[in-house]
Amino acid sequence: MKWMAKSMRGTAKNQLSLFYTLFGSFIVIIVLLVSINMLAYNFFSNTIKKEVILNSSLNLNSTASNYEKHIKLVRSFMLGYLFDSDTEILKSDSPMHRYDVVIRVQKTLQHNLSNTQLFLDNIIYYFRDDDFIIERDGTRNADTMFSKFYTHSTYTADFWSKEMNGDESFHIYPAAPFSSATAFRQEPLGNFMPILVKGAFDHEFAFIALLDGSKIYAAFHQPKPDSSFFIVDRNQQIIFSSDKFVLPPAALEKKGTGYSKIKDHYYFYQTGMETGYTYFEVVSDKGLTQQLHRLNLTIGTLLIISLLIGLSVSYWFSKRFHNPLANMIRSIQPLNNVSVPISKSSRIREFNLLHNTLSDLSRSKDEYQQDLQAKNNLLQQLSYMMRLKKIHGSGELLPAPIDTDGPYRLVLSQIEFKERFAAEIANAPQRAFNMYKELISAHFSSVYTNSLTFQLEKDQILSILFVKDKSTKEKPDDLDGLVQLLDKDIPYCNFTIAMSPIRHRSADFAETYQNVLDLIKQRRLGEDIQVIEEWTPQPSLMIPSPAEEQELTANLQSGCDEITIPLVNRLLEELENAGALAQQFQDFSKDVVNRTIKIMYAQNISFNNLAGGRSPYDLLKSCYTLQQYKDFFQSFLSKSAAAIQAKKSEADIITKFVTEYVEAHYGEDLSLDMIAGKIGITGSYLSTYYKEKTGTNFSDYVLSVRMRKATEMLRETDLKIQEIAALVGYYTVASFNRVFKRHTGVTPGEFRRHHQWKK
């Protein structure tokens, strides 16, 4: 034994210290990494310019997208103004006769223009025939407006008068520096892009919106050094430029997406899908060279800093690692009464001593480590989700080990109980849900031996299928068997089954779960079992349109179910034709119910009896087909209209007189002041009083009565449309056709043909 101990001491003298070994190893690694980084930098240095160009293209794409979205927002915002009821009142009567409406319009302008996100400096109501302007600060004639308050040599009163003759309903003009001219000085206002908004065939009234070009440019674009930005319309006319740089004719002809180099400048361009405008960013070649130089300097500085940090951390880590290990060795050595033979596989004496002292522990640890590593990743994902969903398991282990690279797929089943279930099945819903969970679990267990099924939400069941066979098809046939098992319960439940493709990485578990959640939302109308395996992007639906929204609200307020029910049915059919999801039908229906309830609350009408004692929202949840939605609204809107009409019949003597007079003289020239004079009150008082008592504007009520009478005549008589127009108080057929179409969505001729076809 003595000779063995002597041999150990002699061998230990030839071994290196752990500190120097670690520090030397770190230095070698650092040198290797620096060498690799230098080689990689040299290899990719030729592609840096392409990356800078790509970055410029992406920056312009983001700018173009922001401009397109904002122009679309401004278009929608201004169309809302164009079809506003106050606008219609001012157009139908001289604005100088309706000063109360003018005051209301100015207050609305001041409120809306305070929204800085619209980047609108002002919105101008322009009545050409009356030579009358309404804007946020007051009213004036056109010549005063454009020669003193918003002056520019191009955009004069004569210019806007001529532009009114065009057929474009939305047109953006080139940006220009506007100023205000006073008696003493001329003060700049800003660089504005004028926008003309009007009816395509209306040449007497228009809106002129002033979009602040400088502010929207600062918000939407991140300019590069020595760069210029331009917006060019479809006619190759520049409508905005960030500076005085001149675009060459060759660049103006560019369309689509890309870039080109002309002389010493790069021209990046992007054509918007919404407007057809082309957005340009011009970057000088000198600017790109400066960027590359700065990039080289930055990379060199970072490399030196990384090298210094790496050496410092290596030294610190080596010391921190060596000191406690040396103390541990010193504490172990007194316990070794017998010299331990040293393996010649390592020259580090500390590692050789620990190898012999802790070999048994290391061997056991390695065995457990191999087993735990194979299961850890996916189990962590599953455990996290179960904690997130507050699911308490049974405490049992999974039936088989989980390979981190093993294939798996998720199947999410959503069960929705129908009214017939509550009426005919005695079991509680949770007991029935547990039965379905066991049924699904048994089915998948018969196909996948390692499947796991558990309840995730109150109406959702998640199945994790561990696929052992690498050749398993992406779309297995085992779902057909599950569908057959559930098919007989369709009268009682709606089943939606979403299945993910086969995944091979446990790190994708959360993402895969989110994917099947999105697939569940793809359910469409129907009382059936729907199996969804692929996500289909849905187009954004503008149903109802702003005009249809206005029409629906007006008829709900007046209790005219003869119009509201066909209108809602038509909107439901539009949703079905557009391929809307079941959730989109629910959202639309809830919106209609909310509107109706708000109107009834405003008129102090109780809605508790509208749905037979049940909440209308609960009844909506029981609608699974288009016909069921139509039946619901047939009942709901009929009852709400009857309640509103009954409430109106209880009105006081003033509203009763107004209602009876309009019903009797709807074909005559009805005005608020004329009817107020018959009662002995002012028109403004009657307008406020009638709105308070009925929840409806006087003009809206007159319009609804005339349209109701017109629809009755179109359905039940053979009178000519010109005769019907005169009978309901319209002097020209054109104005009658315009109002009728805005109110019902179709022309009088189309309305008559549709109802004749039904007969």
ABEGO torsion letter per residue (X at the ends): XAAAAAAAAAAAAABBBAAAAAAAAAAAAAAAAAAAAAAAAAAAAAAAAAAAAAAAAAAAAAAAAAAAAAAAAAAAAAAAAAABAAAAAAAABBAAABAAAAAAAAAAAAAAAABAAAGBABBBBBBAAAGBBBBAAEBBBAAAAAAAABBBAABBAAAAAAAAABABABBBBBBBBBBBBBAABBBBAEBBBBBBBBBAABAABBBBBBBBAAAAAAAABBBBBGBBBBBBBAAGBBABBABABBBBAAAAABBEBEBBBBEABBBBBBBBAAAGBBBBBBBBAAAAAAAAAAAAAAAAAAAAAAAAAAAAAAAAAAAAAAAAAAAAAAAAAAABABBBBBBAABABAAAAAAAAAAAAAAAAAAAAAAAAAAAAAAAAAAAAAAAAAGBBBAGBBBABBBBAABBBBBBBBBBBBBAAAAAABABBAAAAAAAAAAAAAAAAAAABAABBBBBABAABBBBBBBBABAABBABBAAAAAAAAAAAAAAAABBBBBBBBBBBABAAAAAAAAAAAAAAAAABBBEBBBBBBABBBBBBBBBOBBAAAAAAAAAAAAAGBAAAAAAAAAAAAAAAAAAGBBAAAAAAAAAAAAAAAAAAAAAAGBBAAAAAGGBBAAAAAAABABAAAAAAAAAAAAAAAAAAAAAAAAABBAAAAAAAAAAAAAAABBBBAAAAAAAAGBBAAAAAAAAAAAAGBBAAAAAAAAAAAAAAAAAAABABBAAAAAAAAGBABAAAAAAAAAAAAGBBAAAAAAAAAAAX
